[in-house]
Amino acid sequence: MRYMDLVKSVQRQVRKRLSYRIVDTILRACFAVIARTLEQGEPVYIPEFGRFEMTTARSRMVVSNLEGEARYEVPERRRVRFVPSAAWVRRLNGERGSTGDGG
């Protein structure tokens, strides 16, 4: 799904009560808040969907297969990790009536 499709899908969900421009503005603001929160090192929880969090991939040494024994260091870097909620995983797997943490 592309961003434009997402905006149109949200617009259909609210039965076109909001214009494309307004939905676009709201989504961009939501994504900006999520990104800013993650950049500050805080996780973002979305009930019944999942959790976004920043993780750090440690630096490591790699060997280039193309150059034989050439070794390179891949520097440490930050990554965004998504962990789906238990409720969403159950829905994806078609499990009905399961009890659990719900989030």
C-alpha positions, 0 to 999 in steps of 0.5 A: 500500500502506498501513502496515497492509498492509505489516505484514501482508505482512511478517508473511506473509513470515515465515510468521506466526512473529511477531505483528502487534505485533512486526512493527509494532514492528520496522518503526517502529524501522527507520523511526525509525532511517532518519529519524534518520540522514537528519536527521543528513545521512547517506545510508541504503543498503539493498542491492539496493533503493536509497539514501535521501539528504538534498538541499537545494532552493535558494531560487528566485523564482516568478511567480504566474500568478493574480496577473500579475507578482507574484513570490514567493521559495520558501525553501530546504528539505531534501528526501529523495531516493531513488535505486534500486539498479542491480540493482533497476532491472534487475529492474523492467525485466525484465532477467535475468542482467545484471551490474553493481554489484549495489547 
